[in-house]
Amino acid sequence: MRFLAQLPLMMPLMGGGALAMLVPALVAFAQSDHATARAFFYASILFSLLTALLGLATFSKRNRNNARDHLLTMVAALAFLPLMLAIPVIEAVPDTRFIN
């Protein structure tokens, strides 16, 4: 767990979102909705790898101003995490776009 404490806050948030995509993938697979399961599973794999690569790249970075970094992380989380989590929904539902 010390490893997670040394990462920037955005990395565990992205990793949690990527792992959370496995739940709808498993439910869709259990209901034989393979197209939806594939969309969520592939998005989970993609964002897990992206999170791992970003985590490795930023692992040794030392923060000087912790309060400012946490504020920027919260802004980034509110801006980018909904976009990340919407990608498999857009792939699974044929009539949906980012604008809808």
C-alpha positions as CSV (number, residue, x, y, z in Angstrom):
1,M,0.0,0.0,0.0
2,R,3.0,2.3,0.4
3,F,3.3,2.2,-3.4
4,L,-0.1,3.8,-3.8
5,A,0.7,6.5,-1.3
6,Q,3.7,7.6,-3.4
7,L,1.6,7.9,-6.6
8,P,-0.2,11.1,-7.6
9,L,-3.8,11.1,-6.5
10,M,-5.1,10.9,-10.1
11,M,-3.5,7.4,-10.7
12,P,-5.5,5.5,-8.0
13,L,-8.7,7.3,-9.2
14,M,-8.0,6.3,-12.8
15,G,-7.1,2.8,-11.7
16,G,-10.3,2.5,-9.7
17,G,-12.4,3.6,-12.6
18,A,-10.7,1.2,-14.9
19,L,-11.3,-1.7,-12.5
20,A,-14.9,-0.6,-12.0
21,M,-15.5,-1.1,-15.7
22,L,-15.0,-4.8,-15.2
23,V,-18.3,-5.1,-13.2
24,P,-20.6,-4.1,-16.2
25,A,-18.4,-6.3,-18.4
26,L,-19.0,-9.3,-16.2
27,V,-22.7,-8.6,-15.9
28,A,-23.1,-8.2,-19.6
29,F,-21.1,-11.4,-20.2
30,A,-23.4,-13.3,-17.8
31,Q,-26.4,-12.0,-19.7
32,S,-24.9,-13.0,-23.1
33,D,-24.6,-9.4,-24.2
34,H,-21.2,-10.0,-25.7
35,A,-20.9,-6.6,-27.6
36,T,-21.5,-4.6,-24.4
37,A,-19.1,-6.9,-22.4
38,R,-16.4,-6.5,-25.0
39,A,-16.8,-2.7,-25.0
40,F,-16.4,-2.5,-21.2
41,F,-13.7,-5.1,-21.0
42,Y,-11.5,-3.5,-23.7
43,A,-12.0,-0.1,-22.1
44,S,-10.9,-1.5,-18.8
45,I,-7.8,-3.1,-20.3
46,L,-6.9,0.2,-22.2
47,F,-7.3,2.4,-19.2
48,S,-5.6,0.0,-16.8
49,L,-2.5,0.0,-19.1
50,L,-2.7,3.7,-19.5
51,T,-2.9,4.1,-15.7
52,A,0.0,1.8,-15.2
53,L,2.2,3.6,-17.7
54,L,1.4,7.0,-16.2
55,G,1.9,5.7,-12.7
56,L,5.4,4.4,-13.7
57,A,6.2,7.7,-15.4
58,T,5.2,9.8,-12.4
59,F,6.3,7.4,-9.6
60,S,9.5,9.2,-8.7
61,K,8.1,12.7,-9.0
62,R,8.3,14.5,-5.6
63,N,5.6,17.1,-4.9
64,R,6.7,20.4,-3.5
65,N,3.3,22.0,-3.1
66,N,0.9,19.3,-1.9
67,A,-2.2,21.5,-1.5
68,R,-2.0,22.9,-5.0
69,D,-1.4,19.5,-6.5
70,H,-4.4,18.0,-4.8
71,L,-6.5,20.9,-6.0
72,L,-5.3,20.4,-9.6
73,T,-6.0,16.7,-9.2
74,M,-9.6,17.3,-8.2
75,V,-10.1,19.7,-11.1
76,A,-8.6,17.1,-13.5
77,A,-10.7,14.3,-11.9
78,L,-13.9,16.3,-12.4
79,A,-12.9,17.1,-16.0
80,F,-11.4,13.9,-17.3
81,L,-12.7,11.0,-15.2
82,P,-16.3,11.4,-16.6
83,L,-14.9,11.3,-20.1
84,M,-12.9,8.2,-19.3
85,L,-15.8,6.4,-17.8
86,A,-18.2,7.5,-20.7
87,I,-16.1,5.8,-23.4
88,P,-17.4,2.3,-22.9
89,V,-20.9,3.5,-22.6
90,I,-20.6,5.3,-25.9
91,E,-19.3,2.2,-27.5
92,A,-21.9,-0.1,-26.0
93,V,-25.0,2.1,-26.7
94,P,-25.3,2.7,-30.5
95,D,-27.4,6.0,-30.3
96,T,-25.2,7.7,-27.7
97,R,-22.5,10.3,-28.2
98,F,-20.5,12.6,-25.9
99,I,-23.0,15.4,-26.7
100,N,-26.1,13.5,-25.7
